[in-house]
């Protein structure tokens, strides 16, 4: 028999309501979804250190202030594909898996990698049994968006030396007004461009950065990019940007309005030391700037490749050999007449230091990666990682070996004194802390451990979404490249 509803009521009104049960179900589902999102899809991280500055900032300014990026990390992609070169990846630190690290992927499985003169080179791993000759080393070149992200802008105000005819040039660091031909060079003194720690920071922030770099300013940097806008006068014949490496000079030349009608942009390679062949490489077609009209230009020497750009297009690119002498300066010149330069910006590349590295040449095994920090002067990465070991020599656990990250005097840490003598405090591979008497332990020789296994790669950085500090020129809302 079908039960009938009472007059004036609906079937829904007769169903018992249990709000406490509905709330518990809703909360449970929310927790499950949050856990799934965190562990399998996306997670927010705070950058605590400066190993990836200024790409990602973890910067302490004073006791009550700092710039600590908050980022979103994609944890889903690596479930379906392998990591790719140049991605900024989050991974479990192989020597202390209780910690997450974030670095840029440089070395891929089954290849050789090495650092030379601040640049990264690669080749396939050689198999002597195959009888094939060893592959040539080649520079590891980054796509344009990653190049732009890693370039460090230099503050050039008051550092250009003007050598104009008649002194008719006015320069404020980013803008130049020239009513006559002339030349200017950077830096002003006879010194060269070096790897200073605060390069790449907003000027107001750079003033407050607490330097932690080792060997700051000791390395010459010749991987440079100069860009801006040029508006030539009618009598200007050529605008030239000169980049040099020691005795080599690379003239990247842009024809002005008064140049010959068939003039073409060109790159001229000169070498007063006779190390390489001098040559001139021209664009495919004739082109001249127009009087009074602005043109975006760029001249770049990066990873042994010269590029001349006009309005964002690369018109000429030239491969060059590695230079032994990395001393570099930049010069600009206007010939025939003057002109106007606006938004002049000079950048240098990251220079990968080796002064404190234990590894600068890697043969990467299958399913492993080499990770390096963008802040090369202050990054514990694949150049420095070492596995330490402590062997117990007495007691019930005699012979036991405890392994973990070797980090200077931090781990293992010896503490002198005490009734029983010095003590050793040691954090192992899984973050567990151990306490041993020095008299009952033997320190083992550290082992180079520079690789990150595929199984420890957890995600890739997608987006910086915080903080915003207008007073310091910091606006941290950007994609991570």
N, C-alpha and C positions, 0 to 999 in steps of 0.2 A: 504494500500500500504506500502511495506517495504522500509524504507529509506536506500539508498545506500551510502557507504562511498565514499568520493572524492578520485580520483586517488592519490596514494602516501601516504595516511594516513591510520591508523588502527582505529578500533572502540574505543580502549582504549584512543587514543589521542583526541577523540572528547568529552570524559567525563570531565566535569569541575573539576579542582583540587582546593581544599580548604585546604591548609596546616595548617592554623590557627585552623580549626575544628579538623583535625587529631591530632594536638598537644594537644588540650584541652581534647580530648577523651583519649589520651595516659596518660596524667597527671592525669585525673580523675580516670582512672583504677588503676594507680600506687598508688594513695592516698587510694583508697578503699582497695586494696590488703594490703597496709601497715597497715591500721587500723584493718583489719580482722586478719592479722598476729599478731599484737600487743595484741589485746584483746582476741583472741581465740586460738592462736597457740603457739607463742614463743615471749618472750620479753627480752630485756637486762636490767639489773639492776646494780646499783653501790651500794656496801655495805658501808654505812656511819659510822657504829659503830662497836665496838668490841665484841658484844654479842655472836658471833659464832666463835671467834678466838680460836685456829689457824686454824680450819676447813675452815672458811671464814674470811678474814681479812678486818677490817675497822679501821686501825691503824694510829693514828697521831703521828709522830716522832718529828717534830718541826714545826715552822710556815710555812715552805716552802716545807715540805716533808712528805711523808706518804706512806702507802701501803693500797690501797682501791681496793678490788677485783671487777672486772666486771664479772658478771655471766649471763648465759642464763637460762631462766626459761620456762619450759614446761607448757603451760596454757591449752593444749588440753586434756591431760589425765583425769583431774578431771571432764571434761564434760561427760566422759563415765564410770568412776569408782570412788570409794571412795578413799580418802587418806589412805596410809598404814603406819604402825608403822615404825619409824626410818627415814622416808623420811624427807629431809630438805625442808620445805614448806614455801611458801610466802602466807600471809593472811592479810586481813584487821584487824587492831588492834581493838578488840571489844569495847574498851573504847575511841577510837578516830578514827573513820572510814575513816578519810581523810589520814591516814598514813598506809603504808605497813610495816609489820614486817616480819622477817624471823627467824625461829627457827626449832628445830627438834621435830618431833612428838613422844611423849612417851606414852601418855595415850589415849586409844581408847574408843569408846562409850560402855556404859553398863558394866564398870568394876571399881574396886577400885584400886587406885594407892597410893603408899606412898614412902617416902624417909627414909632409915635407914642406918646409918653409911656410908653415901655417895653413896649408891647404890639405885636402883629403884626396887621396888617389886610390884606385881600385884596379884589380885584374882577376881573372878566373884562376882558381887554384890549379897549379901545375901538376900534372900526373906524369912523372918521369917514365913510367912503364909504357905509356902511349907512344913515346918517341917524338911527340910534337914539341916544338920549341916553346919556351915560356912566353906567355902573352905579354904585350907591352903594357906598362902602367898608363892609365888614363885618368885625368881629373874627374872627380865626381861633381857634375854640374847640376845645379838646382833649377827647377822651373821658375819662370818669372815671378809668380806671386810669392814664392818662398825666398827668392833673392831679395825682393823688396822688404819682406818681413825681417830678414836677418841683417840687412845693411844698417850700419850705425851712423847716424847723422852727426857731423862734426860742427861745433860752434866756431865759426870762422870770423866773427866780428872783430875788426881791428887787426886781423892777422894777415891780410893781403898786403904785399909789398908792391907799390905802384911804380912803374918804370916808364911812364908815358912821355911823349915828346912835348915839351913845354909845360908839363904839369897840369894838363887840362882834363884829368880824370878825378872824379869824386866817387868814393867807395864807402858804403856803410856795412859791408859784410854780406848783404843779400842783394843790394841794388848798386849798379854802376852806371854813371852818366859820363860819357866820353865824347868830347867835342873834337877830338883829334886821334890819329893813330897812336898806338901805345901797347904796353904789356904790363901784366901784373902776375905775381907768383905767390904761392902759398906753400908752407908758412912763411911769415915775414923774414925770420932769421934764416940762417943757412942750415938749420936743423931739418930733419925729415919727418914724415908722418909716421906716428908710432901708435901702439895699442894701449891707450890710456883707459883706465877703468870706467870712467863716467861717460865715455863716448856713447852716444845713442840715447841719453836721457834728456827729458825736457830740461831747459836751462835752470829753472827754479828748483827742480828736484835735484839736479846734479850738485847744486851748492850744499845740499844737506845729506848727500850720500856718505855713509860711513864706509870708506874704502877697505876692502878685504882682499884685494887682488894681490897675488904673489908675482913679483917681478913686473910691476906696472910700468908701462912705457919703455920696456927694454927691447921690444921687437919692432923692426921696421915693417910697415904694411904698404904693399904696392897694389893690392886689389882695391881699386877706387872707382867711384862714379861721380861725375859732375853733371848736373842738369840745371835747367832754367829756361828762361825766355830771352831771346835776343831780337832786338829791333834795330836794324842797321840804318845808318844814314845813306843818302844816295851815292856818295863817293866811296863807300866802303867796298873793297875788293874781296877781302877774305876775313872770316872769323875763325880762329884756331884755338883748340884746346890741346895742350901738350901734357901727356902723362909720361913719367919716366920710371925706369928701374935701373938704378946705377948709371952706367954709361949708355944704356939704351934710352931712346926718346921716341915716343909714339905721337905724331902730330895728326889729330883728327880735324879735318879742315872743311869748312862750310863756305861755298862761294857767296860773295856779297852782290849787291845790285850792280856794282861797277866791274864785276869780273867779266871775262870773255863770255859771249853768248853760249858757247859750247862747253863751258866749265862744268865740272861734275864734283860732287863731294868725294873726298878721298881720305885715305889713311896712309901716311908716310912713315916708314920705320927707318930710324937712323941709329947707328951704333958707333960711337967714337972709340969703343974698345975692340972692335972687330970680332966680337963674339958670334954675331949672327949676320946674315946677308941683309943688306939694305934694299928696300923695295918700296914701291908705291902701288896701292890697290885702289881702284876707282869704282864709283857706283856705275850701274849699268846705263843710266840715262843722264842727260844734261839737266841741271837744276840750279837755280839761283834764288837767293832771298830777294824779296821786294822791299824797296825803300819805305820806311815808316811802318811796315807790317811786322807783327810779332810772330816768331817761330819758336815752338818748343824744341829744345835740343837736349841731347845727352851724349856723353863720351864715357866709355866704360872699359876698364881692364879688370876682368874677373876670371879666375881659374884658367889663365893662359888663353883667353879669348878676348880680342878687342872688338868693341861694337860701337858703331856710329848710328845714332838715332835722330830722326826728324819727325816731329809731330807723332811720337809714339811708335813709329815704324823703324825697324832695324834695316838700314840701307846697305851697310857694309859690316861684315864680321870676318875676322882674320885670326887663325890659329897662330900662336907664337910658342916658342920653346920656353921651358922653365928658366927663369933668370937666377943666376947664382947670387947676384947683388940685388937685394930687395929695397935699397934706399930709394924713397920716392918723394916727389914733389909734384905740384900741379901749376900750370901756367895758362893764362888766357891772353890772346892778342887780337887786336883789330888792325887791319892793314888798309891803307889808302884813305880811310876816313874813320869817323867815330860811330857811335851808336849807343843803345841803351840795353842794359842787362837787368832783368828782374827775377826775383825769387831764385837766386843762385844758391844751390844746395850741394854740398859736398858730403859724400858718404864713404865709409870704409867697410870692408868685409870683416867678419869674425876671423880672428887669427888664432888657430888652435895651438896653444902653447905646449911645450914638451919639457920645460925645465924641471918639473916635479913629477913627470910621468914615469911609471914603471913599464908601460907598454905603449909603443907607438907603431907597431907592426903586428897585425892580427891575421891568422889563418882561421877563418870562421867555420866551425863545424856545421853540419846539416842541422836545421831546426834551431838555430841560435842567431843572435843579433848583437851588434856593437852599438851602444848608446852613448852619446856625447851631449854635454850641456852647452847651450848657447853662450853662457857666461863662462868662457873657457878659463878665465883666471881664478874662478872660485866655484868649481864644480867637481864633486867627487863622482867620477864616471868611469867608463871603460878604460881610460888611460891609467887609473890609479888603483882599481880594486885589487885587493889581495886577501887571500884566505889564511887566517892565523889558526894555529892549533896549540892546545895545551894538553900534555899527557900527565895523568896522575901517576906518581912513582911509588906511592905507599898507600896503606889503608885497604879497606875491602874492595875499593874500585880501582886498585892499581892496574895500570895498563890502559885504562879508559882514555880516549882522546876526545876532547871537546873542541869543536871547530866553530869559527865565526869570523866576522869582518875585522880586518886589521885597519884601524884608523888612528895612526900616530900614537899618542900617549893616552887616547880615550878608550881604546879597546884593543887588547887587554890593558887594564890599568893596574899598575903596581902601587901599593900604598905602604910606605915604610913604617917601622915601629911596631908596637904591640909586644906583649909578653912572649908570644911564640914566633916573633920575627915578622918579616914583610908579608903582605897579603896580596893576592891577585883577584881582581874582580873582572869577570869575563861574560859578555853577552853572546850567546851562541846563534846558530843559523836560524833558529825559530824564535828568537827574542827572549829566551829564558836566561836568567842571570845565574851565574855560578860564582862561588866564593871558595878560594883555595889558599892554603898556605904556600908561600914561595918555596919553602924547604921540601914540600911534598909534590912539587909540580916541575915539569920540564917544558920550556918553550920550544916549539918546533919552528923550523924554517918556513917563513910565509911563502905561499904559492900564488902566482899570478892567476886571477880568476876574472877575466874581462868580459865574459859573455852573459847574455840574458837568454835563457831557454824560452822557446815558444810557449811552453805551458805556463810561464809566469807573466805573460803579456795580458793585461786585463782590459785595456781600452785606449781610445785616442781622444785627445783634447779637441773640443769643438769650438767653444765660445768662452770669452772672458765677459762676465756680466757685471762686475763690481771690482773695485770701488770707483767713485767719482770724487776728485779733489781739485776743483777749479783753481784754487790758490797756488797749487803746485804744477799746474798745467797737465794734470792727469785725468784722462777721460777713458776709463777702461771698459769700453763696450765694443768688442771687435771679434771677428772670427780668428781662430788660431790657424796659422799656415806653417 
